[in-house]
Amino acid sequence: MKILQRHVLKSYIVAFCFCIVLLIVLGVIGDILGFLDDIFKNNIPLGSIISFYLYLAPFAFVNMIPFACLLSAVYVFNSLSKNHEITAVIASGLSLWELLRPVLLATLALCLLTFIVNDKYVPQTMQRAGEIRQNELEGIGSQEKEIRKDISLYGRGNQIIFAKSFIPSKKELHNVIIHRQNKDHSISEKVNARIATWEDGKWKGKDVIVFGTDKDGEVASTPQVYKTKDIGIDESPADFMENQGDPRFMSYDQLKKYLKIFGKKANFTTRRLLVDLNYKLAFPFTALITVLVGVPFSVETGRSNALIGMARGILVATMYLPVMAVCLALGKGGVLPPVLSAWLSNIIFAGVGIYYINRKS
């Protein structure tokens, strides 16, 4: 590695460390200000606050990495260009690609780190952070601490399970609604239960009502009422404990395993989960894409143009976010295939970045 490349890499790493710490600290301060009144009103211990943000740190880290990489790369290359150093380097026979290579390799390493942290640590730490926030920071009463509310799960046997609340210690589901589906994914039967209790490896419902439905999902027969009845849920209490609802807080393997429950049928829920599954692989490369597209737009010679170049590089790179959101929405809406919708924004902006780096070289 040439001396100049080592200098660029060192500057990039130093700038990245500063940016990632600054972004996380600012995020923590902003979040604390949001419930500052509760801290003093409920006399929340400092230890609980520190524990919450330590568990939240992996999630904040993986989400701040793309912004930190973008700001660091734009700052370093903009600083070089405003003093005409990049012009001199290119005139001496080195291309912008050679100058950018160590930065891209370092960013790629951060992308791999992002995937590992997001897949292995974020699901567990976010669950623990949520428990601390609910139990210790938001002042919820002791009887409510163990209750998990608004449970929804796509269960085995092609059925959708809803429960108003789940009490793990008692292994109870309250206000249960089950929609059983046929092969065409239309509702064939509805089951309501006031309480469902896990007994002898089965969910026993109390005050159960079973509705037969027609092809439109409307009640087609006289409801059958049972004082107690096995309601046919194959999932165990552990399955409801692990259900996190938000794919962002599930690992790649958890999401893939959950997707298998749905089978290979092309339906709305399956399509959305397939998009989320593919985005698990595409998301870590966000940092690399923003660096690729941000650097060439930020390179402007002369001090008078330096600020404009930096602003332009950041602005163009941040356009990645709305484009990515649109692509994901098109995938979940069925307009684009799941794999393409997850990767399309990366492909578009990588292409733009490569084109302009070649031009600047």
Phi, psi and omega in degrees: 000130182291157181303318181295320178294321177296321178297316179296316180297316180298316179297321180294316181294316179298315179295321179297313180301318179296314184293317184293320178294316181297315181296318180293318179297315178298321177296318179296315180299315179298321180291319179298319180298334181291333178229036179297323179298319180294326180300314181281322182293318183263003179052052183290130181295147178298325180299322179293321180294316180296316179300318180301313184284335173293319178288332179281342187303316180300319178295316179296321181299309183292332180276338180269341183305312180302319180291320179295319178296316180298309182298320181294312182295317180297318180298313184296311184285329175293323177296321178292321186285329184290338176260015178065018181290322179293321177300318179294321180296314180295322179295333180279355176114351177273140177268166176298329178300316182293324178290327184274343187305310180297327178293318179294321178294318178295321179293322177298320176298321177293328176296317178295320176297321178301314180298315182297311181296316182295327184272323188263331189244324184301315181303314182289316184290326179290325177296317180292321178297321178297320179295318180295317181296317182290317188275327189244330185264333184258004172066036179281140182298159185299327181288336182266347186299321185274356184274130173255124188257155174053063178276135172221139185207134172272109188267170176294154183083018175059054178222146180256129186245129175240145174214136180295325179203158179224126179251100185302319184297326179264352184055052183235138170251136181245142179052065185270137173231127179240127174252110177269135185245152175269190183295335179271005179064026169261151186288125179256340181201143176240138179232127175245140176217134180293315178219141172235127183242138179279110182225127176053041176077014179220155174269114179260121182268149175242140183055061185265137175234128181246126180247128168276143183235158175269188184294341179266002180084007179272154180297126186245356181211170179293127180301143177258129185249134181228138175292314174221147182195145171289119188267004169074033174265123182276341182287146178269170175304327179298325178295321178287329176294320183280343181294117182252350175075310184267116181301337179299331184255022175244145177286168180300316180293320178298316181293321179294319178294319179295325180293329181296334179299328184280347183076199184257011179291139178273097177226176187301311183293317179299317181298316180297318180292325177295321176297314179297322180296314180291328179292335175302326179275328183280326186302317182301337182275003178303318181299315181297319182293316182294325176292316180302318185270336183280321185298307184297330179282341182269348182281105178226127182281146179095143182293326182294332181263355187298312182296321178296318179297316179297314180297320181293319179298316180293318181297314181296318181294321180289345174295344177301322185297307178295325178295317177299317179298320179294317180298317179295320179296320178295324178292316180289337177274355178090003180284321179244150173298148183305316181296315182294319182296326180286329186255349188299316180297322176298316181296314182299309185286329174296319178298316178298315181297314180298318181299313184284331174294319176299320179295318181289338180282000000 
